[in-house]
Amino acid sequence: MRPANHAAPSSPWEHAKDLLERPSFPHGLDAVNSLFSGRSQELDQIRNVLSMPNEDRQKRYVITGIGGIGKSELCLRLVEQLRSQ
């Protein structure tokens, strides 16, 4: 929930920046696994798709797979990288 003194984001990019500036993730997922490795191609592909210019439309990238293959870790790693840019 947004504090009362914060205006709503004016664009999808502003909304994404707002989410990245939050101190932690919901459901206690605020630490990237230190054993995470690889997946650089997948991370690059997601970043490329989400950074394509198209200001008037929301961007989505669906990650699917069976439980335990690292979908959440991949997302957490992506957010960690985006926060450090």
N, C-alpha and C positions, 0 to 999 in steps of 0.2 A: 504494500500500500504506500502510495506517495504521500509525504508530509504535505500539510495544507499550504505551506509557503512555496511549494515547487509547482511551476506551470507544467502543463502537459507538453511532451515533446512535439515539435512542429513538423518533424519528418521521420521516416523510418530509421534513418541514420542516427538522428538525435535519440531516438528510443533505444537503439542498440548501444550507443555510448552511455546512456543512462543505466542500462543493465550492467554494462562492464564496470561501471564505477561503484556498484554496490559492493559492500565489504565481504559478502559471502553468498553462497548459493543456497537455495532452499533445500530442505531435507538433509542438511548436514553434509552435503557434498562439496566441501570447500578445500580439499587438499588433493593434489594430483599425486597419483601413486609414483613413488620414486623409482620403481622398477619398470615403468612405462618406457618402451623403446620402439623404434621403427615407426611405421605409419606416416612417414614424412610425405610420401606421394599422396596419401589420402588427405592429410592436413592441407597440403598445397592445393589440391583439387577443390576442397571445400572453401578455402580462402578465396581462390580465384572466382568461383561461382558467386559467392556472397559479395565480392567486391566489384562485380560487373556493374557498369553505370546503368541505372534505371531508377531514378529518384521517385517516380510516381507509382511504383508497384512494390509491394512487400516481397522480399526474397525468402525462399524456403529451401532447405536441403534436408532430405529425409535419410536417416541412417537406420537401417533395419538389420536384424540378425537374431540368432538364438541367444538366450541368456548366457552371460559369462564371456562373451567374445571381446568385450572392451568398448562397447558403444558409449557408455557414460565417460569412461576414461578418455576416449578420443575427444569428446565434447569438452571435457574439463581442460585437456591439453590445449585445444584450440583457443578457449577463452583465456587461458594463462598467456599464450602467445600474443593474443590481441591486446590484452591489458598491458603488456610490456612494450608495445610499439610506441 
